[in-house]
Amino acid sequence: MTYKVLVPDNVHPSALDVLKAAGDALEITARGQIPRDELLAEIGSADALVIRSAHRIDREALEAATRLRVIARAGVGVDNVDLPFATERGIIVMNTPDGNTVSTAEHTLGLMLALARHVPQAHQSMREGKWDRKSFGGVELRGKTLGIVGFGRIGRAVARRALAFEMTIIAYDPFVSAEQAAAADVEMVALDELFRRSDFITLHALLTEDTREMINAESLAKMKKGVRIIDAARGALINEADLADAIKAGQVAGAALDVFAEEPPGPNNPLVGLPGVVHTPHLAASTEDAQIMVAVEAAQLVVDALLRGEYRNVVNPAAVKA
């Protein structure tokens, strides 16, 4: 039997090499990123999808996918997939949580340093021909308390690197024990305590209905005056209008953001261009190293699932039982 694999997004060519190595067992359609209408037209004949974040695999797409068995996400977040409906249809969704861990952690530290030392603003000032050493005084990371919201793979990788800067690390994650955190030289605390004690807060939580806009006017008011916030996870973890207001009011000293609730952010986004905000266009996982790793792993997940009945990194295990 030949299975059809649709790759509707741009993935590293190494992924296609893995799929092609399966020979005639797989028929591969991979033209790079395709428009929505082409996705809907072609998904009906696909047994498997390899996706990134460009496409929404929502109810409409899944209803059109009459043969679909597995979806492999080259990356961690699967909020662009309708998981409940996929589970209802018995479609197994898998992700690649390890491939971009280091790249995201390194980018988080880069954002933190850029925020603490006003690197982008100083760079722009010099590009404008200025030599302004007075306007961009920063703060050290040493001796500051870093609060990590979400202590999974990426949160732990950030903690290991932040410890080298002699920071005090506290974390909040309802699924991680105090003993596990202590083994990493991290203190596990309640969320309100993290807000109260942190000089820097970095977000690495999954986006759920419980975490959506967890950074809002109420939580910002609980934070230490002058806190700095970093988000390289999901933009919808933050109420952007509330954060902008807190920065303007001086409650928050600044923010460094790689992600936004709407991407790309629209012209009326209150944070883009706001003084004190550093932003990058969703680059945390955009290293060649990470893209190769997640692409290869996603392709291998599809091969193992279709040809061997082996499923790893399943994010909707109820679909496996179905």
matplotlib code that plots the C-alpha trace (Angstrom):
import matplotlib.pyplot as plt

x = [0.0, 1.2, 0.4, 0.1, 1.9, 1.1, 3.6, 1.8, 4.4, 8.0, 10.1, 13.8, 14.7, 16.1, 12.5, 11.8, 14.9, 13.6, 10.2, 11.8, 13.9, 10.7, 10.6, 7.4, 5.6, 5.1, 3.8, 4.9, 3.4, 5.6, 5.7, 6.5, 3.9, 0.6, -2.5, -5.4, -7.6, -5.0, -4.6, -8.4, -8.4, -5.5, -6.0, -8.8, -6.3, -3.7, -3.0, -0.5, 0.4, 3.7, 3.0, 4.6, 2.6, 1.5, -1.7, -4.8, -5.8, -9.2, -12.6, -13.1, -9.7, -10.3, -13.7, -12.1, -9.5, -11.4, -8.3, -6.1, -4.5, -1.7, -0.5, 3.1, 4.0, 7.6, 7.7, 6.1, 2.9, -0.2, -2.7, -3.2, -4.7, -8.3, -7.3, -10.7, -12.1, -9.0, -9.4, -13.0, -12.0, -9.3, -6.5, -3.3, -1.4, 2.3, 4.8, 8.6, 9.2, 13.0, 14.2, 13.9, 14.5, 18.0, 17.3, 14.3, 16.2, 19.1, 16.7, 15.0, 18.4, 19.2, 15.9, 16.5, 20.0, 18.8, 16.0, 18.2, 20.9, 18.7, 20.8, 18.3, 17.7, 21.4, 22.1, 19.4, 20.8, 24.2, 22.8, 21.3, 24.8, 24.6, 27.0, 24.6, 26.0, 23.5, 20.1, 20.7, 21.9, 20.8, 20.7, 22.7, 21.2, 23.5, 21.6, 18.2, 15.3, 14.0, 10.5, 9.9, 6.2, 6.1, 9.0, 9.0, 11.9, 12.4, 11.8, 14.5, 16.9, 16.4, 17.0, 20.3, 21.6, 20.3, 22.1, 25.4, 24.4, 24.2, 20.4, 18.0, 15.5, 11.9, 9.3, 5.6, 4.3, 1.4, 2.7, 6.2, 7.1, 9.1, 11.6, 12.1, 12.7, 15.1, 17.2, 17.7, 18.6, 15.2, 12.5, 8.9, 6.5, 2.8, 2.0, 1.2, 4.4, 6.3, 4.7, 5.5, 9.2, 10.5, 12.6, 12.3, 9.5, 9.8, 6.8, 7.1, 3.6, 1.4, -1.6, -4.8, -8.0, -6.5, -3.3, -4.8, -4.1, -2.6, -0.6, -3.3, -4.1, -4.8, -1.6, 0.5, -0.7, 0.7, 4.2, 7.2, 7.4, 10.0, 9.6, 10.7, 8.7, 9.9, 7.6, 9.0, 6.1, 2.7, 1.5, -2.0, -0.5, -0.5, -3.3, -1.3, -3.4, -2.9, 0.8, 1.1, -0.7, 1.5, 4.6, 3.3, 2.4, 5.9, 4.7, 6.6, 10.1, 9.9, 9.1, 10.9, 8.4, 9.0, 5.4, 2.1, -1.6, -2.0, 0.9, 2.0, 0.8, -1.5, -0.8, -2.8, -0.9, -0.2, 3.2, 4.9, 7.0, 6.3, 9.4, 10.8, 9.7, 12.1, 10.5, 11.5, 9.2, 8.7, 12.4, 13.0, 13.1, 14.4, 17.9, 19.1, 20.0, 16.5, 14.7, 16.7, 16.0, 12.3, 11.8, 13.7, 11.9, 8.4, 9.1, 10.4, 7.2, 5.1, 7.2, 7.1, 3.3, 2.3, 4.7, 5.3, 2.3, 4.6, 3.4, 5.6, 5.1, 1.3, -0.5, -4.0, -3.5, -7.3, -7.0, -4.6, -7.1, -9.8]
y = [0.0, 3.5, 6.3, 9.9, 12.6, 16.3, 18.9, 22.2, 24.4, 25.2, 22.7, 22.0, 19.7, 17.2, 16.2, 15.3, 13.2, 11.2, 10.7, 9.8, 7.1, 5.2, 4.5, 3.6, 3.2, 7.0, 9.4, 12.9, 16.2, 19.1, 22.3, 24.6, 26.8, 26.5, 28.7, 27.8, 26.8, 24.4, 22.9, 22.2, 20.8, 18.4, 17.4, 15.0, 12.5, 12.8, 10.1, 12.3, 16.0, 17.5, 21.1, 24.1, 27.1, 28.7, 26.8, 26.4, 22.8, 23.7, 21.9, 22.9, 21.4, 18.3, 17.7, 17.8, 15.3, 12.1, 9.8, 11.7, 9.5, 11.5, 15.1, 15.8, 19.4, 20.5, 22.4, 22.4, 24.4, 22.8, 25.6, 25.9, 22.4, 21.8, 19.1, 18.1, 17.6, 15.8, 13.5, 12.9, 11.9, 9.6, 11.7, 11.4, 14.7, 14.6, 17.4, 17.7, 19.2, 18.7, 20.2, 23.9, 23.9, 25.3, 27.8, 29.2, 29.3, 31.1, 33.6, 34.2, 35.0, 37.3, 39.1, 39.5, 41.0, 43.3, 44.4, 44.9, 46.9, 48.7, 47.1, 47.7, 51.4, 52.1, 50.4, 52.6, 55.7, 55.0, 54.3, 57.8, 59.2, 59.8, 59.0, 58.9, 57.2, 58.7, 57.6, 53.8, 52.9, 49.4, 46.9, 43.8, 40.3, 39.3, 39.2, 39.7, 37.3, 35.6, 34.2, 31.4, 30.7, 27.1, 24.8, 22.3, 21.7, 25.3, 26.8, 24.4, 25.3, 29.0, 28.3, 26.5, 29.4, 32.1, 30.5, 31.2, 34.9, 34.5, 35.1, 33.7, 31.5, 30.9, 29.1, 28.4, 25.2, 23.2, 20.0, 20.1, 19.2, 21.3, 18.4, 18.4, 22.2, 22.0, 19.5, 22.2, 24.9, 26.5, 27.3, 26.4, 29.1, 30.1, 32.3, 35.3, 35.0, 34.8, 38.0, 39.7, 38.7, 38.7, 41.4, 39.6, 37.3, 35.0, 33.0, 29.4, 28.1, 26.4, 28.4, 27.1, 28.7, 28.9, 30.7, 32.9, 36.5, 35.5, 38.7, 41.3, 44.4, 42.4, 40.3, 43.3, 45.2, 42.4, 42.6, 44.4, 48.0, 48.0, 44.4, 43.3, 40.8, 38.4, 36.3, 33.8, 31.3, 32.5, 36.1, 35.3, 34.7, 38.5, 41.1, 43.4, 46.6, 46.0, 45.5, 48.6, 50.6, 49.2, 50.2, 53.7, 54.0, 52.9, 49.7, 47.7, 48.9, 47.1, 44.0, 41.8, 40.0, 37.4, 36.5, 38.4, 37.6, 38.3, 37.5, 39.6, 42.2, 44.8, 48.5, 49.2, 46.9, 48.9, 47.3, 47.6, 50.7, 51.5, 52.9, 50.2, 47.3, 45.1, 42.9, 40.2, 38.5, 35.1, 34.1, 32.0, 28.7, 30.1, 28.8, 26.4, 23.9, 23.9, 23.8, 20.8, 19.0, 19.6, 18.9, 15.6, 14.5, 15.4, 13.4, 10.4, 10.6, 10.2, 7.3, 5.4, 6.0, 5.0, 2.2, 0.8, 1.8, 3.5, 6.8, 9.2, 12.7, 12.4, 15.4, 13.9, 10.3, 9.7, 9.5, 6.6, 4.6, 5.5]
z = [0.0, -0.8, 1.6, 0.5, 2.5, 2.0, 3.1, 2.6, 4.4, 3.8, 5.7, 5.5, 2.6, 5.0, 5.9, 2.3, 2.3, 5.2, 3.5, 0.1, 1.9, 2.4, -1.3, -3.0, 0.3, 0.4, -2.3, -1.3, -2.3, -1.3, -3.3, -0.4, 1.2, -0.7, -0.5, 1.7, -1.3, -2.5, 0.9, 1.1, -2.4, -1.7, 1.9, 1.0, -0.6, 2.2, 4.7, 6.6, 7.0, 7.9, 8.9, 10.6, 11.8, 8.5, 8.0, 10.3, 10.3, 11.6, 11.4, 7.8, 6.8, 8.9, 7.4, 4.0, 5.1, 4.6, 4.6, 7.1, 9.8, 11.3, 11.5, 12.4, 13.5, 12.8, 16.1, 19.5, 19.4, 18.0, 18.6, 14.8, 14.9, 16.1, 18.5, 19.9, 16.3, 15.2, 18.2, 17.4, 13.9, 15.2, 13.6, 15.7, 16.1, 17.0, 17.6, 17.9, 21.3, 21.4, 18.1, 18.8, 22.6, 22.5, 19.8, 21.7, 25.0, 23.4, 21.8, 25.1, 26.7, 23.8, 24.2, 27.9, 27.4, 24.7, 26.9, 30.0, 28.0, 25.4, 22.6, 19.7, 20.7, 21.1, 17.7, 16.0, 17.7, 16.2, 12.8, 13.0, 13.5, 17.3, 20.1, 23.0, 26.1, 28.6, 27.3, 27.3, 30.8, 31.6, 34.4, 35.1, 35.1, 38.0, 41.3, 39.7, 40.1, 37.0, 37.1, 34.6, 33.8, 32.4, 33.4, 30.6, 28.2, 27.1, 30.6, 32.0, 29.2, 30.0, 33.7, 33.0, 31.0, 33.3, 36.3, 34.4, 34.8, 38.5, 38.6, 41.2, 39.4, 40.5, 38.4, 38.2, 36.6, 38.1, 36.5, 37.9, 41.5, 43.9, 44.0, 40.3, 40.3, 43.2, 41.3, 38.7, 41.4, 40.8, 43.5, 42.6, 43.7, 43.3, 40.3, 42.4, 44.3, 41.0, 39.9, 43.2, 43.4, 39.8, 38.2, 34.9, 33.8, 30.9, 29.5, 28.3, 29.0, 26.6, 25.3, 26.8, 27.9, 31.4, 30.2, 27.5, 28.4, 31.8, 31.6, 32.0, 34.0, 37.2, 37.1, 36.0, 39.1, 41.3, 39.8, 41.1, 39.8, 37.0, 36.0, 32.5, 30.6, 27.8, 25.6, 23.1, 23.5, 22.3, 21.9, 23.2, 26.7, 27.0, 26.8, 24.6, 25.4, 29.1, 28.8, 26.7, 29.4, 32.1, 30.2, 29.6, 33.3, 34.4, 36.2, 33.6, 32.6, 29.3, 27.3, 24.7, 22.4, 19.7, 19.4, 19.1, 19.4, 15.7, 13.4, 11.7, 14.1, 12.6, 12.3, 15.5, 17.7, 20.9, 21.5, 18.2, 18.2, 21.8, 23.6, 25.9, 23.8, 21.9, 19.2, 16.7, 14.1, 15.7, 15.3, 18.4, 16.5, 13.3, 13.3, 10.6, 13.4, 14.8, 11.5, 10.4, 13.6, 13.8, 10.1, 10.2, 13.4, 12.0, 8.9, 10.9, 13.0, 9.9, 8.5, 11.8, 12.2, 8.7, 8.1, 11.5, 13.6, 16.1, 17.6, 19.6, 20.9, 20.6, 21.9, 21.7, 23.1, 23.0, 19.2, 19.5, 21.5, 18.9]

ax = plt.figure().add_subplot(projection="3d")
ax.plot(x, y, z, "-o")
ax.set_aspect("equal")
plt.show()
